[in-house]
Amino acid sequence: MSLEEELVDKAISTNFDDLPPEVVMACKKSVVDLIGVAIAGSTTPVAKKLFEVVSQWQGKPESSIFLHNMAIPAHDAVFVNATMARALDFNQYHFSTGTQPPPTMVPVALATAELGGKVNGRDFISAVTIGSEVMCRMRMVPDYCSGLSGWVGDVCGIFGGAITAGKLMGFNSEQMLNALGLAYSQSAGNVQGVRDVGGGATLSLQQGLSARAAMLSATLGKNGLGTSKQFLAAKAGFYEVYYRGIHHDLNRLMDGFGKRYEVMNLAIKPYPSCGYTLCPIDNVLDIVRKNNLTSREIEKIVLRVGQAAYNNVCLPRETKSRPETVGDAMFSIPYTIGSAVFSGEVFLEDFSAEAIKDVQRLKEVDKVECLLDPDIEAEASKLSLRLSLNVAEVSTRDGKNLSQKMLHARGSPEKPMAFEECAQKARRCAQFAGFSAEKMDMLVEHINRLEQLEDVSVILELLK
């Protein structure tokens, strides 16, 4: 059996009854978090503009666009919904690789359920879980390569999305191999657009394009169309082409599949900002709350971080302290820490065009200093905690110096949120977007008992 055949066999044969209870709960948390974040994401310029464009394409009414009471071809609906879900970069991410499965898997699963008719919650959970698992595991095959390969996690998301759709369509092995071969032919997503000036919408659009291609691959594969069935391990396969020059171990893909679930390592963001900022925010807020400090009492805050955090969210100092765009603010330790002290928390309201220019808030931002600490870098590398490990030092006007190291942010696999905490985040996201509180409560109730639903279309009905 080839690696591709082994992957397909496991993806098809693993079903709800094979999933441990904690994995089922992890999926429900992913779904409720994603729904809330997508509702909030509908307010963004990229989501609004994309809807304007795609709604003009029309076509066969197969699947719904969230919040618009409009059905269009399934792959186009997925394009809009996945982009909406990623637009605020507030969704779950795989802790060790940074890949973000829910914005692809949940919209693909909902569109497929609507396209094919009645789908129960148990099948929905298994499809979302296995698709997410494949996306995470595919990104784990190469060594740590963030910023080195040029590819983002969405190059793997298309494979997971095709599997999610294929499971709900009842694919046999031949159809699934067809879909995955086609997925390889369309797999894309790079970091350059993010680095370009004005590239703030790139990540969300790339997630949408990947989800759209996943849905299209499944639809074509179902009807007997396919390309290479040796899309992973061959000389011109995915890893040899996409990760040439970067060490990769194909054994990581299937090692412990069905016994050890990478979806248990998905982190839920408590704050709508870059992953490198989450643990520093938690650390400073913890010091402030434990010592009952007010912003007036704080004279200076120093964050000691490793190289990756320093490069991504501390430099250049000018734009991190005086963000020109909301994207600049989201990727800034000085701004997010200053906002945490100013507001007592960090949420979507802190990333408006008005908030990032607020003079009083920026006075708190000016108190924050970032230092590259070689000891933190060494420890973070050793513990594989480049995304989170930091030391916060808070100096007060009356001479106190309060220091604390933190390894894990709230919402991380080591500090997981309960379902109700995820639901509360979703409710706040819905409130931010002006979405009905009553509908949101009903969505939370349905998702909390997702495995008992006879038809997941009740979720889509509430999202129209």
N, C-alpha and C positions, 0 to 999 in steps of 0.2 A: 504494500500500500504506500503510495507516494505521500509526501507531506500535505499536499493539497487535498488528497482523498481522505487522509486522516482528519484534517480540519473539518471538512464537509461532513464526514460521518459523525463526528462529535457534535457539530453544530445542529445537525438534524435530529440526532437521537437524544440529546439532553432536553428534557421537558420539565414542566412545573414540579412534578413529583420528585425529581432529582435534586431540587434546590433546597438547601437548608433554610430554616425559618429566618435566620438573620440575613440571608441573601434576598429573600422575598421582601423583608422590611427595608433593606437597602434600596431595592427597586422602587418601592412605594415612596420613599423619601426623595429619590431622584425625580420621580414624576411630579410630585407636589411642588418641589423646588423649581422644576423646569416650567411648570404651568405659570407659577407666580412671576418668574423672571421674564417669560415670554410676554405676559400681559403688560408688564412695565416696559419691555422692549418695544412694544407697539407704538410707544410715544416718540421714539427716536426718529431723527430725520432720515436715516438710511432705511428703516422699516417703512416709513410713509412713502418715500420715493419709490422703493421697490414695488410696493403694492400698486402705485399709480401705473408703473410700467407694465407689470405682469397682468393686471386686471384688464388691460387693453388687448391682450393676446386672445382672450376668450377660450374657445375650445370645449371639448366634452366635459360636462359637469360631474367630475368623479369624486373629488375630495375638497374639503372646506379650507378656506383661509381663516385662521383664527381671528375672531372679533369682527368679521366683515360680512357674515351671512352670504357668502359667495362661494360657489363650487366651481372648480376649474380642473383641467387635467392633473392627475395625482402628483406627477413629478414637479409641476409648476407650483402647486399648493405647498409642497414640501420645501421648495426653494424659498418661498416667502416665510413660512413658519419657522424654519431652522434659522434663517437670518434674523428674524425677530427675536428668537430665543437666545441668540448669541450677541445681540446688538449692544447690550450693556456690560458684557463680559462679567456677569454676576452669577454665572451658573457653576455647577460642579466641575471639578477637574481631577484627573488621576494624579495622586500626590507625587509619584516618583517620575512621571514623564510629562505632566502638564496637559495631556490630551483631554478633550472635553466630549465625552460620549453622549450625554443626555440631549443636547441641542440637535443632534442627528437622529438618535434612535427613537425618541418619543414622537417627534413629528412624523417620521417615517412609519412608525407603528400605527399611529392614529389615522394617517392617510390610507394605509393599507387596509385597516379595519373598515374604513368607510367605503373603500373601493370594492372590497370583496363581500361585504355584508356582515352579518352577525359574527363578532369575535368576542369570546369570553375573557374575563380578566386573567384567568390562569395562563391561557395561551399568550396573552398580551405581555404578562410579566416575564415569561420564559423567553419570548422573542426579544424584548428590550434588554434583558439580562445577558443573553448569549451574544447579541450584537455588540453590546458594550464591552463584554469580556474579550471578544476578538479584537476590537479596536485597541484596548489597553495592551493586550499581549503582543500584538503586532508592533506597537511602538516600543515595547521592551526588548525586542530582538536585537536591535543595534545598541551598542554601549551609549552612555549618556552623551547626547549629541545636540543639546539645545544651543542654537546659534551657530552650530558648526556645519550641519548638513545643508542648511538652507530650506529644509522642508519643515512644515508644521504638522501637527497631529492629524489634520484633516486628510492627509494622504492615506492614512489608515482608516479613517472614519467611513470612507466609501465602502470598504469591505464589510465592516460591521453593519452598516446600514443595509447593504444588500442581503446580508444574512437575516437581519431582523425582518425585512420584507418577505424574504423567501420562506422563512419559518411560518409566517402568517398566511402565506399563499399555499402552504402545504407542499413545498418543493420536494422532488426526489433528488438523488445525488447528481444526476446528469444536469438537471435544471440549475441546481445550486452552483455546480462547477461552471456552467455557462455564465451565470450572473457574476461570479467572482472574476472570471477571465475578462469579462466586459468592464468590471470595476477597475481592474488594473489598467485597461486601456484609457480610462478617464481620470485616474487618480492624480490629484494636483493640490497645491496649496503651499505657498512660500512665505518667507518672512520679509521679503524685500518691500512689499507694499506697506507693511507695518512701519518700516524704517523711513519710507519716503515721507516728505512733508505732506500733511493732509491725508495720511493713510489710515485715519482712525476707523473707517468703515470696512477696511480690508478683511479683518478677521471674521467679522460677521458674514460678509458676502461669501468668503471662501467656505465657511461652514455651510451656508445655504447651497452653494454650488456643489459641494461634496454630497450633501443629502439628496439633492436633485439627481445627481449622477447615480447615486445608490438606487434610488427608486426606478430610474430609467433602466439601469442594469438588470434589476429584478424583473421588470416588465418584459424586457427583451429575452432574458434567459428563460422565462416561463414559456415563451413561444418558440423555443428551440434555437434561438440565435446565441452565438457565443464566439469567443476567440480562443486564446491559448488556455489550455487546462493545466499547464505547468507555469503558473503565474508567480510562484514564490521562490522555488529553489533552483530554477534553471539558470544557465549562464546569463541569459537576458531577462531573468525574472526580477521581481520587485526589489529584492534586497541587493542584488548585484548591481542593478542600475541606479537605484535611489540612494544607496549608502556605500557607494564605491569609495574605498579608502578609509571607511570607518568600520572598526571591528564589529561584527554581529554574529550572534550565535542562534542558529535556527531552532536549536533544542528548547529555547526559552518559550517558543510559541505554544507548544503542547505540554510542556512540563507541568504536571499536576492539574491539567485541565479537568474540571469537574470535581476536583478535590480541594483545590485552593483557588479561591475566587478573588481576582483582582478588583472586581467591583466593590469589594469591601474596603478598598484603598482609595475610593473616591472621596474627596474632601468637599464640603459644602462651604461656600464663602459666606462669612458673617457680614462682610463689608463689600461694597461694590467697587473694588479697586484691585490692582495687580496682586497676584499671589505673594510677591515678595514684600508687600506692605502689611499683610494680614497679621502675622505674628508680632511685628513691631507695634502695630496699633493695639493689639490685645495686651502686650507687655506694658505699654505706657498707661493705658486705661486702668490696668490692674493696680499699678503703683498709685495712680491718682485716687482711685476709689478706696484702696486699703488705708490710705493716709488722709482721706477726706480733704484733698487739696482743691483749691479753686484756681482758675487760670491766673488770677492776680497774684497768687502766692508763688507761682512758678517763674523762675528766672531764666532757666536754660534746660534744654533736653538734648542729650547726646545719645545717638543710636550707633552702636558698634556692630558692624555687619561684615559678611564675607564678600569675596570678589564679585560673585554673580549679582547679589543684591545691590552692591555699590555701583556696578556698571549700569544696571537696569533702572533703578529707582532713586538714585542719588545724584547722578550726573546727566547733563550739565547743571550745575548749581542754579544758574540763572532761571532756566525754565522750570526747575523743580520747585523753586521758591516763589516764582512769579509765573505760574502756568498761563500760557497763551490760549490753550484750548482745554476742554474737559478731559480729553485724552492725556494731556500733559499732567493734569491733576491726579488722574487715576493711577498714573505710573510714577508717583512721587512720594517718597517717605516724608520729606518736610511738609508737604501740603496735607497729606492724610493725617499725620500726627498733630499738626497744628489745628486741623479741623476737629479731631477727636477731643482735644483740650478745649477748643472753642465751644463745641456743641454738646460735649459729654458723650458723644457716640459718633459713628460715621454711617450715613445712609444716603440714599439716592438724592435727597435734597441738597446734600453738600457738594454735588457735582453739576450744578447748573451754571450757566454763563454768568449769572449774577453772583453766585457764591464764590467763584474762583477769583473775583475781583473785589470782594468785600474787604474794606480797609481794616476793620477790627479783626477779622479772621486772619488776615495776612500778618498782623502784629504777632499772633501766636505762631504762625509759620516761621517767622524770623527767629524765634527762640530755638528752633530745631537745627541741630548739626549732625551730619553723618560722618562717621570715620570708618575707613577700611582697617580692619583689625586682623593681622596675620594669624593670631591664635584662634579667632572665630572661624576664619577661613579653613584652617587645618582641622578643627573639630567638626565643622559643618561637612567637609568633604569626607571625613572618616565615618561620620554617622549618616551620610546621605541626606543631610538636612540643609542643603544649600538654599532652599526656598524659605526657610523659616528661622533657623537659629540666630539669635541676636542677644545683645546686652543693651538694656536701656538704663540711662543714668539721668535722674531728675534732680536738679538743684533748685532749692527754694530761696526766697529773698531773706529768710531768717537764718540761713546758713546750713540747712539740712542737705545732705547728699544721699539720695536714695538710689540704689542700684539693684538690678535684677536680671538674671539670665532666663530666657524662655526658649524652649525647643519646639513647642507645638502650639498652633493657633486653635481656637475654638472652631469646631467643624472639621478638624483634621481627623484621620483615622484613629489617632491616639486620644482625641477629645471629641468624640462624635456628638452630633446634635440628635436629640430625640425627634420622633416624628412630629410632635406638637410644636417643637421649636422651628422645624422646617415649615410647618403650616403657618406659623405666626409670621415668619419671613415672607411667605407667599401672600399672606393677607396684607402686609404692609406694602408689598409691591403692587398689589391690586388697587389698594387705596391711592397710591401714588399716581396710578394711571386713571383714576376715576371709575374703576370697574365696580360693579355691584357687590357690596359686602355680602348680601344674601346669596348671590350666585357663587361667590367665593367660598362661603361656608358649605354650600352644597357640593362643590367640587372637592373640598377637603374631605367631606364625609364619604363621598364615592371612592376617592383614592385610598382612604384609610382602610376600606374593605374591598379593595380592588380585586382580590382573588375570589370574592364572592359574586362579582358582577357577571350576569349572564350575557350582557352586551355592553361593550365599552363606549358605544355611541352616545350614552348619556353624558359622557365627558365632553364630547364634541358639541352636543346640543347646547350645553351651558356656555361654550366658548364662541357661539355664533353671535 
